């Protein structure tokens, strides 16, 4: 089956969908206005139209329309309900699928009446709408109740790349907690730093380090760590290639995801696949990827004291950490392996193609 995907070729999520679908026998053509990631598989055909800014989604329509006519795909699949979803709608091609990502349905429609109308038009036009989480699917229906073909198609984890590794000797002597997320405010990195400091100075967390892996501006976060007296115990790594993430997860005793809002938690699943217990906030789609009390703990957002208490509980109980780590790996294998997720998307592709 030939699939023409419209999406941000710089995004690791687009890269992984394209790579996995191609490796499972789909003929994948990726159309983008963004730079193409070096991690994209050579078997994925890529077409880049370098039109800048928001207007670029409209300027690329004639080129993309001509290309689609040449490719003759079975399905056009656009990722993101605003930008690429708009491009796809104006191609005039059927069938097409629209995958929503998060802010495109949680935030974008609430900006103005025009933003809302744009997203609703795109959602109504699509032959089917795909969401990575149940909570986001509910938001799609709140934004546009007329959507009548809505499927949950979770994002997958490479369970070969993300697997439990032996911790380096240097790391065995230090208790390491941390996260692999961008330094965006929505991901609650400041809350995480406060939880670490509280655990250290109020709850007896000893010989511990906080590892923060992710791109973005971190000067305010470094200042916060300094004001709380933990600057020497916090390591800001910066952004890394996705292929390098398992090496950092191998250093962690606990993975922390104290987000203020998040539509899905693929980074949590990657940590669980590596056998790392998780402490996450009870927001958005995170409760769908953490089994509270089994693969990790859920805490209320902004509550760094509750997070600190759970950090110390796991710090004090090696057997519980191991049990949650094993449970997490089994949970990912069963529900979020790429094979399972590609099967889910493949079913949607065949359903939509047969209905046209």
C-alpha positions in Angstrom: 0.0 0.0 0.0 1.4 3.4 -1.0 1.0 6.1 1.7 1.8 9.8 1.3 2.5 11.3 4.7 2.4 15.1 5.2 4.3 16.1 8.4 7.3 17.7 10.0 10.3 15.7 8.9 12.4 17.2 11.7 10.1 15.5 14.3 11.3 12.2 15.7 7.7 11.1 16.0 7.2 11.6 12.2 10.5 9.9 11.6 9.6 6.9 13.6 6.2 6.5 12.0 7.7 6.7 8.6 10.5 4.3 9.4 8.4 1.7 11.0 5.6 1.8 8.4 8.3 1.5 5.7 10.0 -1.4 7.5 6.7 -3.2 7.6 6.2 -3.1 3.8 4.4 0.2 3.2 5.6 2.4 0.4 6.0 5.6 2.3 6.4 9.1 0.7 7.0 11.9 3.1 6.1 15.5 2.1 7.3 18.3 4.3 8.2 21.9 4.5 10.6 21.3 7.3 14.3 20.1 7.2 14.5 16.3 6.8 16.0 14.5 9.9 19.2 12.5 9.4 17.4 9.7 11.2 14.9 9.1 8.4 15.3 5.7 6.8 16.7 5.7 3.2 13.7 3.5 2.1 11.4 6.5 2.9 11.0 8.8 -0.1 11.2 12.4 1.0 10.1 15.6 -0.7 10.9 19.0 0.9 9.3 22.3 0.0 11.1 25.0 1.9 8.3 27.5 2.3 8.7 29.5 5.6 6.3 30.2 8.4 2.6 29.6 8.6 1.9 30.8 5.1 4.2 27.9 3.9 1.4 25.4 4.6 -0.7 27.2 2.0 2.2 28.0 -0.5 3.1 24.3 -0.7 -0.4 23.2 -1.7 0.1 23.5 -5.6 3.5 21.6 -5.4 2.1 18.9 -3.1 -1.1 18.5 -5.2 1.0 18.0 -8.3 3.3 15.5 -6.4 0.3 13.5 -5.1 -1.1 13.2 -8.6 2.2 11.8 -9.7 2.7 9.4 -6.7 -0.9 8.1 -6.9 -1.0 7.1 -3.2 -3.8 4.9 -1.8 -4.0 7.3 1.2 -2.8 10.7 2.2 -2.0 10.9 5.9 -1.5 14.3 7.4 -0.1 14.8 10.9 -1.2 17.8 12.9 -4.7 19.2 12.7 -3.7 22.8 11.9 -0.7 23.2 9.6 -0.3 20.0 7.6 -4.0 19.2 8.1 -4.8 22.4 6.2 -2.5 21.5 3.4 -4.0 18.0 3.1 -7.6 19.4 3.0 -6.8 21.7 0.1 -5.2 18.9 -1.9 -8.6 17.7 -2.9 -7.5 14.0 -2.5 -9.6 11.2 -1.0 -9.2 9.3 1.2 -7.1 11.1 3.7 -6.5 10.6 7.4 -5.7 13.3 9.9 -3.6 12.5 13.0 -4.0 14.9 15.9 -1.0 15.4 18.2 -2.1 17.5 21.2 -1.8 21.3 21.1 -3.5 21.3 17.7 -6.8 20.2 19.4 -6.2 21.2 23.1 -4.8 24.7 22.5 -4.9 25.9 18.8 -8.8 26.0 18.5 -9.1 28.1 21.6 -7.0 31.0 20.3 -9.7 32.7 18.1 -12.9 31.8 16.3 -10.9 31.6 13.1 -8.4 29.1 14.6 -11.4 27.0 15.8 -13.1 27.1 12.4 -9.9 26.0 10.6 -9.3 23.0 12.8 -13.0 22.0 12.7 -13.0 22.2 8.9 -9.9 20.0 8.7 -11.4 17.5 11.1 -14.7 17.3 9.2 -13.0 17.0 5.8 -10.8 14.0 6.8 -12.0 10.5 5.9 -10.8 9.4 9.4 -9.2 11.0 12.4 -6.5 9.3 14.4 -5.5 10.1 18.0 -2.6 8.6 20.0 -4.5 8.7 23.3 -8.1 8.2 24.6 -8.1 11.6 26.3 -7.1 13.4 23.1 -9.8 11.5 21.2 -12.3 12.9 23.7 -11.0 16.4 23.1 -11.4 15.9 19.3 -15.1 15.2 19.8 -15.4 18.2 22.1 -13.9 20.4 19.4 -15.8 18.8 16.6 -18.6 16.5 17.6 -19.4 15.8 13.9 -16.3 13.6 13.5 -17.7 10.1 13.0 -14.6 8.0 12.2 -12.2 8.4 15.1 -9.6 5.8 16.0 -7.0 5.6 18.8 -3.7 4.6 17.2 -1.0 4.7 19.9 2.6 5.7 19.3 5.0 2.8 19.5 8.3 2.0 21.1 11.2 0.2 19.6 11.5 -2.5 22.1 14.9 -3.7 20.7 16.5 -0.2 21.0 14.7 0.5 24.3 15.5 -2.4 26.6 17.1 -2.8 30.0 20.9 -2.3 30.0 23.5 -2.9 32.6 24.2 0.3 34.6 27.7 1.6 34.3 29.9 1.1 37.4 30.1 4.9 38.0 26.3 5.2 38.1 25.8 2.3 40.5 27.3 4.3 43.3 24.9 7.2 42.8 21.1 7.2 42.9 20.0 8.9 39.7 16.6 10.3 38.9 15.8 12.3 35.8 13.9 12.8 32.6 14.3 13.0 28.8 12.1 16.0 27.8 12.6 19.4 26.3 13.0 22.2 28.8 9.5 23.5 28.0 7.4 24.9 30.9 4.6 22.5 30.1 6.8 19.5 31.0 7.2 20.8 34.6 11.0 20.6 34.8 10.9 23.3 37.5 8.6 21.1 39.5 11.0 18.2 39.1 13.9 20.3 40.4 11.8 21.3 43.4 10.8 17.7 44.1 14.5 16.6 44.0 15.6 19.4 46.3 12.7 18.7 48.7 13.6 15.0 48.8 17.3 15.8 49.4 16.9 18.3 52.2 13.7 17.2 53.9 13.3 13.5 53.3 16.8 12.1 53.5 17.6 11.4 49.8 21.3 10.8 49.9 24.1 10.5 47.3 21.7 11.3 44.5 21.8 13.2 41.2 19.2 14.7 38.9 19.8 14.1 35.2 18.0 16.4 32.8 18.2 15.4 29.1 16.5 17.7 26.5 16.9 20.7 24.4 15.6 24.2 25.1 16.5 27.3 27.2 17.6 26.2 30.6 19.1 29.3 32.2 16.1 29.9 34.5 16.1 26.2 35.5 19.8 26.4 36.4 19.1 29.5 38.4 16.3 27.6 40.2 18.6 24.7 41.0 21.1 27.3 42.4 18.5 29.0 44.6 17.4 25.6 46.0 21.0 24.6 46.7 21.2 21.6 44.4 23.1 23.1 41.4 26.0 20.7 42.0 23.7 17.7 41.9 21.8 18.6 38.7 23.2 17.8 35.3 21.8 19.5 32.3 22.8 17.4 29.3 21.0 19.3 26.5 19.4 17.7 23.4 20.6 14.3 22.1 19.7 12.1 19.2 16.8 9.8 19.7 19.2 6.8 19.2 21.2 8.0 22.2 18.3 8.2 24.6 18.5 4.5 25.8 22.1 5.2 27.0 20.8 8.0 29.3 17.8 5.9 30.5 20.3 3.2 31.5 21.7 5.7 34.0 18.4 6.2 35.8 17.0 4.5 38.8 13.7 6.5 38.5 12.2 8.3 35.5 10.3 11.5 36.3 7.5 13.0 34.1 6.0 15.8 36.2 4.3 17.5 33.2 1.6 20.2 33.6 -0.1 18.9 30.5 0.8 16.2 28.0 -1.5 14.4 25.5 0.6 11.2 25.5 3.7 9.9 27.2 6.0 8.1 24.7 9.1 9.1 26.8 7.5 7.3 29.7 6.9 4.2 27.6 10.5 4.3 26.5 11.7 4.4 30.1 9.3 1.6 31.1 10.7 -0.5 28.1 14.1 0.0 29.7 12.9 -1.4 33.0 12.9 2.0 34.8 10.0 2.7 37.2 8.2 6.0 36.6 6.7 8.8 38.6 4.3 10.9 36.5 1.6 13.4 37.0 -2.0 12.6 36.7 -2.7 14.8 33.6 -3.7 14.3 30.0 -2.7 11.0 28.5 -0.1 10.1 31.1 -2.5 7.8 33.2 -2.9 5.8 30.0 0.8 4.9 30.0 1.5 4.4 33.7 -0.3 1.7 35.7 -0.4 3.4 39.1 1.2 1.2 41.8 2.4 -1.4 39.2 4.7 0.3 36.6 5.2 3.5 38.7 3.3 6.1 40.6 0.9 8.9 39.6 0.9 12.2 41.5 -1.1 15.4 41.2 0.4 18.1 39.0 2.4 20.9 40.7 2.7 18.8 43.9 6.4 18.5 44.2 6.1 17.2 47.8 4.1 14.2 46.7 6.6 13.5 44.0 9.4 13.8 46.4 7.8 11.3 48.8 7.4 8.8 46.0 11.1 9.3 44.9 12.2 8.5 48.5 9.8 5.5 48.7 11.4 4.0 45.6 14.9 5.1 46.8 14.4 3.1 49.9 13.0 0.0 48.3 15.2 -1.7 45.7 12.8 -4.6 45.3 9.9 -2.4 44.5 12.0 -0.5 41.9 12.9 -3.8 40.2 9.3 -5.1 40.3 7.9 -1.9 38.8 10.6 -1.9 36.1 9.8 -5.5 35.1 6.1 -4.7 35.1 6.7 -1.7 32.9 8.6 -3.7 30.3 5.8 -6.2 30.2 3.2 -3.5 29.8 5.0 -1.9 26.9 5.6 -5.2 25.2 1.9 -6.1 25.4 0.4 -2.7 24.4 2.9 -0.4 22.8 5.4 -2.3 20.7 5.8 -1.0 17.2 4.4 -4.2 15.8 1.2 -3.6 17.7 1.0 0.0 16.8 1.7 -0.5 13.1 -1.0 -3.2 13.1 -3.4 -0.7 14.5 -2.5 1.9 11.9 -2.5 -0.7 9.1 -6.1 -1.7 10.1 -7.2 1.9 9.8 -5.5 2.3 6.4 -7.2 -0.7 5.0 -10.6 0.3 6.5 -10.4 3.8 5.0 -9.1 2.6 1.6 -11.9 0.0 1.3 -14.6 2.6 2.1 -13.7 4.9 -0.8 
